């Protein structure tokens, strides 16, 4: 039997998209205000980064770490790396967070008034896509997960 038939494509795709999102956030930390602006984080975050304040780096570092860990969970569920703890619970929560962020952006918009409408549409579509990859892949792998 061909080993590639056992690869869970939705989870691998979700893992890759999460890893790319993590790297993009890391780029904001490394390259500063221009990257924050390009990715739509808002002028206030960009100005704080320009001023060398700690807040943008800390917030973005948390996002980098969370996204990297979530990528590892997808790879674990897909059987690419060893099994991680609480994998079923983690995958369900990760799927829910991404899907809720993807469809619930209208509720979040007032809390971040500097973010552009383009930012909200693009980031929400990305989150929804990742969330659906995690959800479909989790459903497909459920019987294999412990």
PAZAPA-4460 file (N, C-alpha, C; in steps of 0.05 Angstrom, whole numbers, plus 32768, in hexadecimal, padded with zeros to 4 digits):
% residues 146
    n_x    n_y    n_z   ca_x   ca_y   ca_z    c_x    c_y    c_z   seq   type   mol
   8011   7FE8   8000   8000   8000   8000   8012   8019   8000     1      X     A
   800A   802D   7FF1   8018   8046   7FEF   8015   8056   8009     2      X     A
   802C   805D   8016   802C   806B   802F   8020   8087   802D     3      X     A
   8021   8093   8016   8015   80AE   8013   7FF7   80AE   8015     4      X     A
   7FEA   8096   8012   7FCE   8095   8015   7FC6   8098   8033     5      X     A
   7FD8   8093   8045   7FD3   8096   8062   7FD7   80B2   806C     6      X     A
   7FE1   80C4   805C   7FE6   80DF   8064   7FCC   80EE   8066     7      X     A
   7FC7   80FC   807C   7FAF   810B   807F   7FB4   8127   8074     8      X     A
   7FAB   812C   805C   7FB1   8145   804E   7FA5   815E   805C     9      X     A
   7F8C   815C   8067   7F82   8174   8075   7F94   817C   808D    10      X     A
   7F9C   8168   809C   7FAD   816F   80B4   7FC9   8179   80AB    11      X     A
   7FD4   816D   8097   7FEE   8176   808D   7FEB   8193   8082    12      X     A
   7FD5   8199   8074   7FD0   81B4   806A   7FCD   81C7   8081    13      X     A
   7FBD   81BF   8095   7FB9   81D0   80AD   7FD3   81D5   80BB    14      X     A
   7FE4   81C1   80BD   7FFE   81C4   80CA   8010   81D8   80BB    15      X     A
   8010   81D5   80A0   8021   81E7   8090   8017   8204   8091    16      X     A
   7FFC   8207   8090   7FF1   8222   8092   7FF6   822F   80AD    17      X     A
   7FF4   821F   80C2   7FFB   8229   80DD   8018   8231   80DF    18      X     A
   8029   8220   80D4   8046   8226   80D5   804C   823F   80C5    19      X     A
   803F   8243   80AE   8043   825B   809E   803A   8274   80AE    20      X     A
   8023   8271   80BB   8018   8287   80CB   802B   828E   80E2    21      X     A
   8037   8279   80EE   804A   827D   8103   8063   828C   80F9    22      X     A
   806C   8284   80E2   8084   8291   80D5   807E   82AE   80CE    23      X     A
   8066   82B3   80C4   805E   82CF   80BD   805E   82E0   80D6    24      X     A
   8054   82D6   80EC   8054   82E5   8105   8070   82E9   810E    25      X     A
   8081   82D5   810B   809E   82D8   8112   80AA   82EE   8102    26      X     A
   80A3   82EF   80E8   80AD   8304   80D7   80A6   8320   80E2    27      X     A
   808E   8323   80ED   8087   833D   80F9   809A   8344   810F    28      X     A
   80A1   8331   8120   80B4   8336   8136   80CF   833E   812B    29      X     A
   80D8   832F   8117   80F3   8333   810C   80F5   834D   80FC    30      X     A
   80E1   8351   80EA   80E3   8367   80D7   80D4   8380   80E0    31      X     A
   80C5   837F   80F5   80BA   8396   8101   80A1   83A2   80F5    32      X     A
   809F   83BC   80F8   8087   83CC   80F3   807C   83C8   80D7    33      X     A
   808D   83C7   80C3   8083   83C4   80A7   8074   83A9   80A4    34      X     A
   807E   8395   80B1   8070   837B   80AF   8055   837C   80BF    35      X     A
   8055   8388   80D6   803C   838B   80E5   8028   839A   80D3    36      X     A
   8030   83AF   80C6   801E   83BE   80B4   8015   83AD   809D    37      X     A
   8028   839F   8090   8021   838F   8078   800C   837A   807F    38      X     A
   800F   836D   8096   7FFD   8358   809E   7FE4   8362   80AC    39      X     A
   7FE1   837D   80AE   7FC9   8389   80B8   7FC5   8389   80D6    40      X     A
   7FDB   8389   80E5   7FD9   8388   8102   7FD0   83A3   810E    41      X     A
   7FCF   83B7   80FE   7FC7   83D1   8108   7FDE   83E4   810C    42      X     A
   7FD9   83FD   8109   7FEE   8412   810B   7FF9   8413   8128    43      X     A
   7FE7   840F   813B   7FF1   8410   8157   8006   83FB   815D    44      X     A
   8002   83E3   8153   8016   83CD   8157   802F   83D4   8148    45      X     A
   802C   83DF   8130   8044   83E6   8120   8054   83FC   812E    46      X     A
   8046   8410   8139   8054   8426   8147   8062   841C   8160    47      X     A
   8055   840A   816F   8061   83FF   8187   807A   83EF   817F    48      X     A
   8079   83E1   8169   8091   83D2   8160   80A7   83E5   8158    49      X     A
   80A0   83FB   814B   80B4   840F   8144   80C1   841C   815C    50      X     A
   80B2   841E   8171   80BC   842A   818A   80CB   8417   819B    51      X     A
   80CC   83FE   8193   80DA   83E9   81A1   80CC   83E0   81BB    52      X     A
   80B2   83E4   81BC   80A3   83DC   81D4   80A0   83BD   81D4    53      X     A
   809D   83B2   81EB   809C   8395   81EF   8082   8389   81E6    54      X     A
   806C   8397   81E7   8052   838C   81E2   804F   837D   81C8    55      X     A
   8056   8389   81B1   8052   837B   8198   8062   8361   8197    56      X     A
   807A   8361   81A1   808B   8349   81A1   8080   8333   81B2    57      X     A
   8076   833A   81CA   806B   8326   81DC   8051   831A   81D0    58      X     A
   803F   832B   81C7   8026   8321   81BC   802B   8310   81A4    59      X     A
   803C   8319   8192   8042   830A   817A   8051   82F0   8180    60      X     A
   8063   82F1   8194   8071   82D8   819C   805E   82C3   81A6    61      X     A
   804A   82CB   81B5   8036   82B8   81BE   8028   82AB   81A6    62      X     A
   8020   82BC   8193   8014   82B1   817A   8026   829E   816B    63      X     A
   8040   82A5   8169   8053   8294   815B   8054   8279   8169    64      X     A
   8056   8279   8183   8058   8260   8193   803F   824F   8190    65      X     A
   8028   825C   8194   800E   824D   8193   800B   8241   8177    66      X     A
   800F   8250   8162   800C   8246   8147   8020   822F   8141    67      X     A
   8038   8231   814B   804C   821C   8147   8043   8202   8155    68      X     A
   8039   8205   816E   8030   81ED   817D   8018   81E1   816F    69      X     A
   8006   81F1   8165   7FEE   81E7   8157   7FF6   81D8   813E    70      X     A
   800B   81E2   8130   8015   81D5   8118   8020   81B9   8120    71      X     A
   802E   81B7   8137   8038   819E   8140   8022   818A   8147    72      X     A
   800C   8194   8152   7FF5   8183   8158   7FE9   8177   813E    73      X     A
   7FE7   8187   8129   7FDD   817D   8110   7FF0   8168   8105    74      X     A
   800A   816D   8106   801D   8159   80FC   801C   8140   810D    75      X     A
   8018   8142   8127   8016   812B   8138   7FFD   811A   8131    76      X     A
   7FE7   8128   812D   7FCE   811A   8127   7FD0   810C   810B    77      X     A
   7FDF   8118   80F9   7FE3   810D   80DF   7FF7   80F6   80DF    78      X     A
   8004   80F1   80F5   8017   80DB   80F7   8033   80E2   80ED    79      X     A
   8038   80FB   80E9   8052   8104   80DF   8067   8104   80F6    80      X     A
   805E   810D   810E   806F   810D   8125   8061   80FD   813B    81      X     A
   806F   80F8   8151   8064   80E8   8167   804B   80F4   8172    82      X     A
   803C   80E4   8180   8022   80EC   818B   8026   8100   81A2    83      X     A
   8017   8116   81A0   8018   812A   81B5   8001   8126   81C9    84      X     A
   8004   8130   81E2   7FF0   812B   81F6   7FD6   813A   81F0    85      X     A
   7FC0   812E   81F9   7FA5   813A   81F7   7F9E   8141   81DA    86      X     A
   7FA6   8131   81C7   7FA5   8138   81AB   7F88   813C   81A1    87      X     A
   7F76   812B   81AA   7F5A   812F   81A1   7F4F   814A   81AB    88      X     A
   7F52   814F   81C5   7F49   8168   81D0   7F56   8180   81C3    89      X     A
   7F70   817F   81BF   7F7F   8195   81B3   7F75   819A   8197    90      X     A
   7F71   8186   8187   7F68   818A   816B   7F4C   8195   816A    91      X     A
   7F3B   818C   817C   7F20   8197   817C   7F20   81B5   8184    92      X     A
   7F30   81BC   8198   7F32   81D8   81A0   7F3F   81E9   818B    93      X     A
   7F54   81DF   817E   7F62   81EE   8169   7F4E   81F3   8152    94      X     A
   7F41   81DE   814A   7F2D   81E1   8134   7F18   81F6   813B    95      X     A
   7F0E   81F5   8154   7EF9   8207   815D   7F04   8224   815D    96      X     A
   7F1C   8228   8168   7F27   8243   8169   7F2A   824F   814D    97      X     A
   7F35   8240   813B   7F39   824A   811F   7F1E   824F   8111    98      X     A
   7F0B   823D   8114   7EF1   8240   8107   7EE2   8258   8113    99      X     A
   7EE2   825A   812D   7ED4   8270   813A   7EE1   828B   8133   100      X     A
   7EFC   828B   8131   7F0A   82A4   8129   7F03   82AA   810C   101      X     A
   7F01   8296   80FB   7EFA   829A   80DF   7EDE   82A5   80DA   102      X     A
   7ECB   829B   80EA   7EAF   82A4   80E5   7EA6   82BA   80F8   103      X     A
   7EB5   82BE   810E   7EAC   82D2   8122   7EBB   82EC   8121   104      X     A
   7EC8   82F2   810B   7ED8   830A   810A   7EC9   8324   810E   105      X     A
   7EAF   8324   8107   7E9F   833D   810A   7E9D   8345   8128   106      X     A
   7E9D   8331   8139   7E9C   8337   8156   7EB7   8342   8160   107      X     A
   7ECC   833A   8153   7EE7   8343   815C   7EEE   835F   8151   108      X     A
   7EE3   8366   813A   7EEB   837F   812C   7EEA   8398   813E   109      X     A
   7ED6   839C   814F   7ED6   83B4   8160   7EED   83B5   8174   110      X     A
   7EF8   839E   817B   7F0E   839E   818E   7F28   83A6   8182   111      X     A
   7F2A   83A5   8167   7F42   83AB   8158   7F3B   83BE   8141   112      X     A
   7F33   83D7   8148   7F29   83E9   8133   7F3D   83F1   811E   113      X     A
   7F57   83EE   8124   7F6C   83F7   8111   7F70   83E2   80FB   114      X     A
   7F67   83CA   80FF   7F6B   83B5   80EA   7F58   83BA   80D3   115      X     A
   7F63   83B7   80BB   7F54   83BD   80A3   7F40   83A7   809E   116      X     A
   7F2C   83AE   808E   7F18   839A   8085   7F25   8383   8075   117      X     A
   7F39   838B   8065   7F48   8376   8057   7F55   8363   806A   118      X     A
   7F61   836D   807F   7F6E   835C   8093   7F59   8348   809E   119      X     A
   7F42   8352   80A5   7F2D   8341   80B1   7F24   832B   809D   120      X     A
   7F1F   8332   8084   7F16   831F   8071   7F2C   830A   806B   121      X     A
   7F44   8313   8066   7F5A   8300   805F   7F61   82EE   8077   122      X     A
   7F65   82FA   808E   7F6D   82EA   80A6   7F56   82D7   80AE   123      X     A
   7F3D   82E0   80AB   7F27   82CE   80B2   7F25   82B7   809F   124      X     A
   7F29   82BC   8085   7F28   82A6   8071   7F3F   8292   8077   125      X     A
   7F56   829C   807E   7F6D   828B   8085   7F66   827A   809D   126      X     A
   7F5C   8287   80B2   7F55   8278   80CA   7F3F   8263   80C5   127      X     A
   7F2B   826A   80B6   7F16   8257   80AF   7F21   823F   80A0   128      X     A
   7F33   8245   808D   7F3F   822F   807D   7F4F   821D   808F   129      X     A
   7F60   8228   80A1   7F70   8218   80B3   7F5E   8208   80C5   130      X     A
   7F4A   8215   80D0   7F37   8207   80E2   7F29   81F0   80D5   131      X     A
   7F21   81F4   80BC   7F14   81DE   80AD   7F27   81C7   80A7   132      X     A
   7F40   81CE   80A1   7F55   81B9   809D   7F58   81A9   80B7   133      X     A
   7F5A   81B6   80CE   7F5D   81A8   80E7   7F44   8197   80ED   134      X     A
   7F2C   81A3   80E9   7F13   8194   80EF   7F10   817C   80DE   135      X     A
   7F13   817F   80C3   7F10   8168   80B1   7F25   8153   80B7   136      X     A
   7F3E   815C   80BA   7F54   8149   80BF   7F50   813A   80DA   137      X     A
   7F46   8148   80EE   7F41   813C   8108   7F2B   8127   8105   138      X     A
   7F16   812E   80F7   7F00   811B   80F2   7F0A   8102   80E4   139      X     A
   7F1B   8105   80D1   7F26   80EF   80C1   7F38   80DD   80D2   140      X     A
   7F47   80E9   80E5   7F5A   80DA   80F5   7F50   80D1   8110   141      X     A
   7F37   80D9   8117   7F2D   80D6   8132   7F32   80BA   813D   142      X     A
   7F2C   80A5   812E   7F2F   808A   8137   7F4C   8082   813D   143      X     A
   7F5F   8091   8132   7F7C   808B   8136   7F88   809A   814D   144      X     A
   7F79   80AE   8157   7F84   80C0   816B   7F7E   80B5   8187   145      X     A
   7F91   80B8   8198   7F8E   80AF   81B5   7F93   80C6   81C7   146      X     A
***
